[in-house]
Amino acid sequence: MTPDQIELLGDLLKAISRIERKSRPLLADPSLLDSEEGEDALDVICMQFMAVGEGLKRFDRHWPGLLTNQFPKVDWKGAMGFRDVIAHQYFDLDEEQVLLICEQSLPEMAAALRQLAEG
């Protein structure tokens, strides 16, 4: 791994860690989405998903195919595209769908990036 790859992976993993931390209470009790605290947590989650999507796009631009070749089962294209959905359709987002992504898609992506970072 190059220093640039290590730095970008560190940024990605930090953002993913924030998503995991902020989504945990909402996954345990989705009714929290009806509170200001829950809305704030969802905002943080979405901002971090945007950062992850942008970071993955940058990673793919600089090192094409590295992620998809090593971890073909992860939906990298979907993760990058989710950034665009959040950025362009924020007011139409389905909060439950965001939580579903946190619960079902994020763990596999996070595990792949952690494995890559550990080298």
RODO-2510 file (C-alpha; in nm, 4 decimals, decimal comma):
residues 119
     n   res          X          Y          Z
     1     m     0,0000     0,0000     0,0000
     2     t     0,1229     0,3459    -0,0842
     3     p     0,1122     0,6293     0,1706
     4     d    -0,1706     0,7923    -0,0304
     5     q    -0,3729     0,4707    -0,0248
     6     i    -0,3159     0,4311     0,3491
     7     e    -0,4232     0,7898     0,4151
     8     l    -0,7404     0,7582     0,2067
     9     l    -0,8264     0,4231     0,3668
    10     g    -0,7825     0,5864     0,7081
    11     d    -1,0251     0,8631     0,6110
    12     l    -1,2756     0,6097     0,4772
    13     l    -1,2548     0,3962     0,7904
    14     k    -1,2963     0,6995     1,0163
    15     a    -1,6141     0,7994     0,8297
    16     i    -1,7451     0,4426     0,8412
    17     s    -1,6781     0,4277     1,2136
    18     r    -1,8882     0,7428     1,2625
    19     i    -2,1700     0,5912     1,0554
    20     e    -2,1582     0,2746     1,2634
    21     r    -2,1560     0,4689     1,5906
    22     k    -2,4366     0,7087     1,4924
    23     s    -2,6571     0,4404     1,3365
    24     r    -2,6398     0,1970     1,6305
    25     p    -2,9089     0,3699     1,8433
    26     l    -3,1323     0,4271     1,5402
    27     l    -3,1093     0,0624     1,4385
    28     a    -3,1947    -0,0424     1,7934
    29     d    -3,4905     0,1980     1,8091
    30     p    -3,6040     0,3429     1,4736
    31     s    -3,8626     0,5576     1,6521
    32     l    -3,5694     0,7834     1,7458
    33     l    -3,5914     0,9132     1,3873
    34     d    -3,8956     1,1099     1,5049
    35     s    -3,6807     1,3106     1,7468
    36     e    -3,4449     1,5993     1,6791
    37     e    -3,1574     1,3900     1,8127
    38     g    -3,2438     1,1129     1,5674
    39     e    -3,2680     1,3578     1,2784
    40     d    -2,9283     1,4995     1,3722
    41     a    -2,7792     1,1502     1,3817
    42     l    -2,9280     1,0763     1,0388
    43     d    -2,7729     1,3985     0,9049
    44     v    -2,4313     1,2885     1,0334
    45     i    -2,4799     0,9433     0,8829
    46     c    -2,5717     1,0886     0,5445
    47     m    -2,2815     1,3338     0,5477
    48     q    -2,0414     1,0522     0,6281
    49     f    -2,1926     0,8344     0,3528
    50     m    -2,1297     1,1230     0,1121
    51     a    -1,7689     1,1406     0,2291
    52     v    -1,7298     0,7635     0,1903
    53     g    -1,8797     0,7688    -0,1584
    54     e    -1,6537     1,0528    -0,2652
    55     g    -1,3501     0,8812    -0,1128
    56     l    -1,4327     0,5565    -0,2921
    57     k    -1,4660     0,7451    -0,6207
    58     r    -1,1250     0,9018    -0,5619
    59     f    -0,9764     0,5643    -0,4713
    60     d    -1,1175     0,4107    -0,7887
    61     r    -0,9900     0,6999    -1,0027
    62     h    -0,6347     0,6682    -0,8713
    63     w    -0,6213     0,2892    -0,8386
    64     p    -0,8800     0,1554    -1,0854
    65     g    -1,0064    -0,1920    -1,0157
    66     l    -0,8157    -0,2408    -0,6905
    67     l    -1,1272    -0,2605    -0,4744
    68     t    -1,3436    -0,4540    -0,7190
    69     n    -1,0701    -0,7051    -0,8000
    70     q    -0,9859    -0,7821    -0,4373
    71     f    -1,3431    -0,7689    -0,3065
    72     p    -1,5792    -0,8454    -0,5964
    73     k    -1,8774    -0,9234    -0,3716
    74     v    -1,8899    -0,5691    -0,2297
    75     d    -2,1179    -0,3307    -0,4188
    76     w    -1,8589    -0,0562    -0,4674
    77     k    -2,0531     0,1034    -0,7517
    78     g    -2,3637     0,1172    -0,5335
    79     a    -2,1679     0,2762    -0,2491
    80     m    -2,0319     0,5419    -0,4833
    81     g    -2,3772     0,5993    -0,6301
    82     f    -2,5350     0,6346    -0,2870
    83     r    -2,3248     0,9479    -0,2429
    84     d    -2,4971     1,0984    -0,5483
    85     v    -2,8426     0,9988    -0,4254
    86     i    -2,7809     1,1713    -0,0931
    87     a    -2,6354     1,4811    -0,2572
    88     h    -2,9070     1,5247    -0,5181
    89     q    -3,2183     1,3759    -0,3578
    90     y    -3,1643     1,4454     0,0122
    91     f    -3,5181     1,5626     0,0830
    92     d    -3,6603     1,2482    -0,0785
    93     l    -3,4459     1,0019     0,1175
    94     d    -3,6233     0,7205     0,2940
    95     e    -3,4757     0,7137     0,6448
    96     e    -3,5538     0,3451     0,6847
    97     q    -3,3694     0,2697     0,3602
    98     v    -3,0633     0,4550     0,4924
    99     l    -3,0754     0,2425     0,8080
   100     l    -3,1163    -0,0718     0,5986
   101     i    -2,7969     0,0191     0,4126
   102     c    -2,6223     0,0740     0,7464
   103     e    -2,7360    -0,2661     0,8660
   104     q    -2,7005    -0,4782     0,5521
   105     s    -2,4429    -0,3224     0,3176
   106     l    -2,2049    -0,1244     0,5350
   107     p    -2,0618    -0,4164     0,7378
   108     e    -1,9313    -0,6007     0,4304
   109     m    -1,7778    -0,2853     0,2837
   110     a    -1,6252    -0,1906     0,6191
   111     a    -1,4754    -0,5373     0,6619
   112     a    -1,3219    -0,5246     0,3136
   113     l    -1,1657    -0,1826     0,3736
   114     r    -1,0349    -0,2878     0,7152
   115     q    -0,8804    -0,5990     0,5607
   116     l    -0,7185    -0,3878     0,2883
   117     a    -0,5842    -0,1414     0,5454
   118     e    -0,4357    -0,4212     0,7547
   119     g    -0,2525    -0,5305     0,4440
***
